Amino acid sequence: MRKKYLSIFFIAFLAMSCSPFRTLNSTTNIKANDAFILGNNKHGKFYANVTNISNSEITIWQYPNDGGRHSPITLQPSTSTKVNVDKNTSLRIENPSNAEVSVKLKVKGDTGLSMGYKNK
């Protein structure tokens, strides 16, 4: 019986100790006149630190999964921003230039997010 309680305690401790590490790190390339979409599925809140590591500006939008878009951010080259994203809302990073761009993403919160590209 003691082993059973000890096992339950250990599993609970392990689960709680891993929760602060729910972080997603990525360097993402976006083709010319294309967009990267993060979180186009059902999910909880998350926030993303987005760094534009390219020579062209990018535009970031939030798209609620039930329609619409809001909170545009134009991110100049070599700059960063932190975006707080509500549950069931996707983050769309658009590349309006004629050259490929790269962004660094650091996502915390719900990291069970879909990821994909959508040609504008």
C-alpha positions in Angstrom: 0.0 0.0 0.0 2.9 2.3 0.8 4.4 1.7 -2.6 1.1 2.6 -4.3 1.0 6.0 -2.5 4.6 6.6 -3.2 4.1 5.8 -6.9 1.0 8.2 -7.1 3.0 10.9 -5.4 5.9 10.5 -7.7 3.7 10.6 -10.8 1.9 13.7 -9.6 5.2 15.4 -8.7 6.7 14.6 -12.1 3.6 15.9 -13.9 3.7 19.2 -12.0 7.4 19.7 -12.3 7.3 19.4 -16.1 4.5 21.9 -16.6 6.8 25.0 -16.5 8.6 23.6 -19.5 5.7 23.9 -21.8 7.6 26.0 -24.3 7.9 25.8 -28.0 11.0 27.3 -29.7 11.2 27.5 -33.5 12.9 29.4 -36.3 10.3 29.5 -39.1 10.8 30.4 -42.7 7.9 32.0 -44.6 8.0 32.2 -48.4 7.4 35.4 -50.4 3.7 36.5 -50.2 2.8 33.6 -47.9 1.7 33.3 -44.3 2.4 31.0 -41.3 -0.6 30.2 -39.1 -0.1 29.0 -35.6 -3.1 27.7 -33.6 -5.8 27.1 -36.1 -7.4 24.5 -33.8 -9.1 24.4 -30.4 -6.6 25.3 -27.7 -6.1 27.3 -24.6 -4.4 30.7 -24.2 -0.8 31.1 -25.2 1.7 33.9 -25.7 4.3 34.2 -28.4 7.5 36.1 -28.5 8.1 36.8 -32.2 11.4 38.1 -33.5 11.8 39.2 -37.2 15.3 38.0 -38.2 14.9 39.0 -41.8 15.5 42.2 -43.9 11.8 42.7 -44.7 8.9 43.7 -42.4 6.2 41.2 -41.5 2.6 41.6 -40.3 1.0 39.7 -37.4 -2.7 39.2 -37.0 -4.9 37.4 -34.6 -7.8 35.3 -36.1 -10.5 34.0 -33.8 -11.4 30.5 -35.0 -15.1 31.6 -35.3 -14.2 34.4 -37.7 -12.7 37.8 -38.1 -9.3 39.2 -37.4 -7.9 41.9 -35.1 -4.8 43.4 -33.5 -2.4 43.9 -36.5 1.2 44.4 -35.7 3.8 45.4 -38.2 7.2 44.1 -37.2 10.3 45.7 -38.7 13.5 43.8 -39.3 15.5 42.9 -36.2 12.7 43.7 -33.8 10.6 41.6 -31.4 7.1 41.7 -29.9 5.2 39.7 -27.4 1.7 38.7 -28.5 -0.9 37.4 -26.0 -3.3 35.1 -27.8 -6.8 34.1 -26.5 -8.0 30.6 -26.6 -9.2 29.3 -29.9 -7.5 32.1 -31.8 -4.8 31.6 -34.3 -1.7 33.8 -34.9 -1.1 34.6 -38.5 2.4 35.9 -39.5 2.2 37.3 -43.0 5.1 38.0 -45.3 4.0 40.7 -47.8 7.5 41.0 -49.4 8.9 39.3 -52.5 11.6 37.6 -50.5 11.6 34.8 -48.0 11.6 35.9 -44.4 12.5 34.1 -41.1 11.1 34.6 -37.7 12.1 33.2 -34.3 9.1 32.0 -32.2 9.1 31.3 -28.4 5.6 30.1 -27.4 4.5 29.5 -23.8 1.1 28.4 -22.5 -0.9 25.9 -24.4 1.6 24.5 -27.0 -0.8 21.9 -28.5 -1.1 24.2 -31.5 -1.6 23.4 -35.2 1.0 24.9 -37.6 0.8 25.4 -41.3 1.2 27.8 -44.2 -1.5 29.6 -46.2 -0.6 31.4 -49.4 -2.3 34.8 -49.3 
